[in-house]
Amino acid sequence: MDPKNWTVGKEKIMIQKREPKMSKKRSYTPEFKARVVLEIISQQKSLTQASREHRVRDSVISRWKQEFIDRSPQVFEHGKMRDERDQRIAELERMVGRLAMELEISKKVSNVLNSQ
């Protein structure tokens, strides 16, 4: 008996196999994520409202919110990090200059010794 083609009384019941849906992973821009999280943090919308309106699962928005909160101190460290980076660049530029001078001096010494 083929389970795809059963008969109950005079009615024929057809059972169709459903193919599993291939879910596409949606990607969201950082701006969109920030806007949604700010709506929740500023209490303009509840988590459920934002989830329904933007068609994003509650758990996903909760994860965005937690990441937003965890990374928020970095906003204020930006100037500090830039200063450290600029200092490191200046230090490396001085080192390159010093090494270039040492190389030039070594070449001159080598030329003088080879010419004798």
Secondary structure as the mmCIF struct_conf table of DSSP 4:
data_model
#
loop_
_struct_conf.conf_type_id
_struct_conf.id
_struct_conf.beg_label_comp_id
_struct_conf.beg_label_asym_id
_struct_conf.beg_label_seq_id
_struct_conf.end_label_comp_id
_struct_conf.end_label_asym_id
_struct_conf.end_label_seq_id
TURN_TY1_P TURN_TY1_P1 PRO A 3 LYS A 4
STRN STRN1 ASN A 5 VAL A 8
TURN_TY1_P TURN_TY1_P2 GLY A 9 LYS A 10
STRN STRN2 GLU A 11 MET A 14
HELX_LH_PP_P HELX_LH_PP_P1 LYS A 17 LYS A 21
HELX_LH_PP_P HELX_LH_PP_P2 SER A 23 ARG A 26
HELX_RH_AL_P HELX_RH_AL_P1 PRO A 30 ILE A 41
TURN_TY1_P TURN_TY1_P3 SER A 42 GLN A 43
BEND BEND1 GLN A 44 LYS A 45
HELX_RH_AL_P HELX_RH_AL_P2 LEU A 47 HIS A 54
TURN_TY1_P TURN_TY1_P4 ARG A 55 ARG A 55
HELX_RH_AL_P HELX_RH_AL_P3 ASP A 58 ARG A 71
TURN_TY1_P TURN_TY1_P5 SER A 72 SER A 72
HELX_RH_AL_P HELX_RH_AL_P4 PRO A 73 SER A 115
#
